[in-house]
Amino acid sequence: MFKHRVFFVLAFAFALAFADVFMPTVDIAWQASSAHAENSQVAAVRTGVYTYKGQGTVNTHWIETPGGGLVVIDVQRDLVHAREALAAVRAVGKPVRAILITHGHPDHYTGLGIFKQAFPEAVVYASAVTENTIRTDAYGYNAAEQKDAPEITPREFAVPGRILEGDVTLTIDGLLLIAREMGRAEANSVTVYYAPVSRDLYVGDLVMNRVHAFMGEGATGEWLAALDRVDAMFPNARVVHPGHGDSGAKQQLLADQREYLRTVRGFAAEEIARSGFTAAAKTATARRINERFRYVNPTGNADIVALGVDGLFQEFSRPTLTPIP
């Protein structure tokens, strides 16, 4: 198994220790007022985001519904920041009608129990793969967190109650949302959610804006293909809301993510062709990534780039992908 246990346990420990140092931010805006203003058919939909800033940064997004409620997307990495995200959501003064989980990494679902306790009527949606990942602890993250960071980890992890059977269209409290399964990429599966009335696209960790990518899944090739699919599938999307980093214009964020993945794949392939699957090749690849991309670490691990290089080398070790000297 890739070093997921160390990766996420350190993230939780760091989050607790520095909760008072890196303050969260809350942003609430009328999305139609800027990126959407050029198209009169795009409705004004009020959205918001809670972001835990600093190492380990992650987003919790929400959308206000026509029926007077909220839809929340992803619910933080630990109990400390889940409570802060919940406070930000409560400050809007509207009930949560639904919670959407984008993928099965605990920085996006650990706070689910806290949100469900506060809003027991909220329906929690996730894909079958993501639901199974959380329920069975497929990666072993949940057990690792409970053992090594019990003070900021739930004793029992809440599980999504409504499975998205394939590609579906949801109407939640008058809000139309299109859910599409994009397959393996940053995680073993990622679901994106699109609000056509406002042209907002919520992509989880399919896109991360100027933060280093977690590549432990060993699927950067599939990730690039998923970016092409989401680009073609949602041609009218205006704003992309990522799991980590600021929201922004769709084409710019997709282009940036593609450039990152293509570049780091190139670095890894060149070093493997030069030195083989060696420690020296890994070190050289990590050095080149850090020199090229002065990005934020979205985890609590001291060296997310080195872990990502492990994933790249694992991916390129497959016979059909191994670089030729």
Long-range contacts (C-beta under 8 A, 24 or more apart in sequence): 1-139, 1-140, 2-216, 2-217, 2-218, 2-307, 2-310, 2-311, 2-314, 3-216, 3-307, 3-310, 4-139, 4-140, 4-141, 4-144, 4-216, 5-140, 5-141, 5-144, 6-301, 7-214, 7-216, 7-299, 7-301, 7-304, 7-307, 8-105, 8-106, 8-107, 8-141, 8-144, 8-145, 8-299, 8-300, 9-144, 9-145, 9-148, 9-149, 9-300, 10-299, 10-300, 10-301, 10-302, 11-56, 11-77, 11-107, 11-299, 11-300, 11-301, 12-77, 12-78, 12-145, 12-148, 12-149, 12-152, 12-153, 12-300, 13-148, 13-149, 13-300, 14-55, 14-56, 14-300, 15-52, 15-56, 15-77, 15-78, 15-80, 15-81, 15-152, 15-300, 16-78, 16-80, 16-149, 16-151, 16-152, 18-54, 18-55, 19-80, 19-81, 21-54, 22-52, 22-53, 22-54, 22-55, 22-57, 23-53, 24-50, 24-51, 24-52, 24-53, 24-81, 24-84, 24-85, 24-88, 25-50, 25-51, 25-53, 26-50, 26-51, 26-88, 26-91, 27-51, 28-92, 31-198, 31-200, 31-239, 32-198, 35-238, 35-239, 35-249, 36-198, 36-199, 36-238, 36-239, 39-199, 39-238, 42-197, 42-198, 42-199, 42-238, 43-197, 43-198, 44-198, 45-195, 45-197, 45-198, 45-200, 47-198, 47-200, 47-241, 48-88, 48-89, 48-92, 49-241, 49-247, 50-76, 50-84, 50-85, 50-88, 50-89, 52-76, 52-77, 52-81, 52-84, 52-85, 55-296, 55-297, 55-299, 55-300, 56-107, 56-297, 56-298, 56-299, 56-300, 57-211, 57-244, 57-245, 57-296, 57-298, 58-107, 58-108, 58-243, 58-244, 58-298, 59-241, 59-242, 59-243, 59-244, 59-245, 60-85, 60-88, 60-89, 60-111, 61-202, 61-241, 62-89, 62-92, 62-96, 63-175, 63-195, 63-200, 64-92, 64-94, 65-97, 65-172, 65-173, 65-174, 65-175, 66-173, 66-174, 66-175, 67-97, 67-173, 67-174, 67-175, 68-94, 68-95, 68-173, 69-94, 69-95, 69-96, 69-97, 69-172, 69-173, 70-94, 70-95, 70-96, 70-97, 71-96, 71-97, 71-98, 71-99, 71-100, 71-172, 71-173, 71-175, 71-177, 72-96, 72-98, 72-99, 72-100, 72-115, 72-122, 73-99, 73-100, 73-102, 73-193, 73-202, 73-204, 73-241, 74-100, 74-101, 74-102, 74-108, 74-109, 74-204, 74-243, 75-99, 75-101, 75-108, 75-109, 75-110, 75-111, 75-112, 75-114, 75-115, 76-107, 76-108, 76-110, 76-111, 77-106, 77-107, 77-108, 77-110, 77-111, 78-110, 78-111, 78-145, 78-149, 78-152, 78-153, 79-110, 79-111, 79-114, 79-152, 79-153, 79-154, 80-152, 81-111, 82-110, 82-111, 82-114, 82-115, 83-111, 83-114, 85-111, 86-111, 86-114, 86-115, 86-118, 89-115, 90-118, 95-119, 95-121, 95-122, 96-122, 97-121, 97-122, 97-123, 97-172, 97-173, 98-122, 98-123, 98-124, 98-125, 98-170, 98-172, 98-173, 99-123, 99-124, 99-125, 99-160, 100-124, 100-125, 100-126, 100-177, 100-179, 100-191, 100-193, 100-202, 101-125, 101-126, 101-130, 101-134, 101-160, 101-191, 102-130, 102-190, 102-191, 102-192, 102-193, 102-202, 102-203, 102-204, 102-205, 102-243, 103-130, 103-186, 103-187, 103-188, 103-189, 103-190, 103-191, 103-204, 103-205, 104-129, 104-130, 104-133, 104-134, 104-138, 104-139, 104-187, 104-188, 104-189, 105-139, 105-141, 105-186, 105-187, 105-205, 105-214, 106-141, 106-142, 106-145, 106-157, 107-243, 107-298, 107-299, 108-204, 108-205, 108-243, 109-134, 109-157, 109-158, 109-160, 110-145, 110-153, 110-154, 110-157, 112-157, 112-158, 112-159, 112-160, 113-154, 113-156, 113-157, 113-158, 114-154, 116-158, 123-161, 123-162, 123-172, 124-158, 124-159, 124-160, 124-161, 124-162, 125-160, 125-162, 125-163, 125-164, 125-170, 125-179, 126-160, 126-162, 126-163, 126-164, 126-191, 127-163, 127-164, 127-181, 127-189, 127-191, 128-163, 128-164, 128-165, 129-181, 129-188, 129-189, 130-160, 130-187, 130-189, 130-191, 131-159, 131-160, 131-163, 133-187, 133-188, 133-189, 134-159, 134-160, 135-159, 138-188, 164-191, 180-230, 180-233, 182-206, 182-226, 182-229, 182-230, 183-222, 183-226, 184-217, 184-219, 184-222, 184-223, 184-226, 185-217, 185-219, 185-222, 185-223, 185-226, 185-227, 186-213, 186-214, 186-215, 186-217, 186-219, 186-223, 187-217, 188-217, 190-226, 192-230, 192-234, 194-234, 194-237, 196-236, 199-236, 199-237, 199-238, 199-239, 200-237, 200-238, 200-239, 200-241, 201-230, 201-234, 201-237, 201-239, 201-240, 201-241, 201-250, 202-241, 203-230, 203-240, 203-241, 203-242, 203-243, 204-242, 204-243, 205-242, 205-243, 205-244, 206-230, 206-242, 206-243, 206-257, 207-240, 207-242, 207-243, 207-253, 207-254, 207-257, 208-242, 208-243, 208-244, 208-245, 208-257, 208-298, 209-242, 209-244, 209-245, 209-246, 209-247, 209-248, 209-253, 209-256, 210-245, 210-246, 210-256, 210-295, 210-296, 211-244, 211-245, 211-295, 211-296, 211-297, 211-298, 212-289, 212-293, 212-295, 212-296, 212-297, 212-298, 212-304, 212-305, 212-308, 213-257, 213-260, 213-261, 213-264, 213-308, 214-298, 214-299, 214-304, 214-307, 214-308, 214-311, 215-264, 215-307, 215-308, 215-309, 215-311, 215-312, 215-315, 216-307, 216-308, 216-310, 216-311, 217-311, 218-311, 218-312, 218-314, 218-315, 219-315, 220-261, 220-264, 220-265, 220-311, 220-312, 220-315, 221-265, 221-315, 221-321, 223-261, 224-258, 224-261, 224-262, 227-254, 227-257, 227-258, 227-261, 230-254, 244-296, 244-298, 245-296, 245-298, 260-293, 263-289, 263-292, 263-293, 264-289, 264-308, 264-312, 265-312, 267-292, 268-309, 268-312, 268-313, 268-316, 269-316, 269-323, 270-323, 272-313, 272-316, 272-322, 272-323, 273-323, 273-324, 273-325, 274-325, 277-313, 277-316, 277-317, 281-313, 282-306, 282-309, 282-310, 282-313, 285-309, 285-312, 285-313
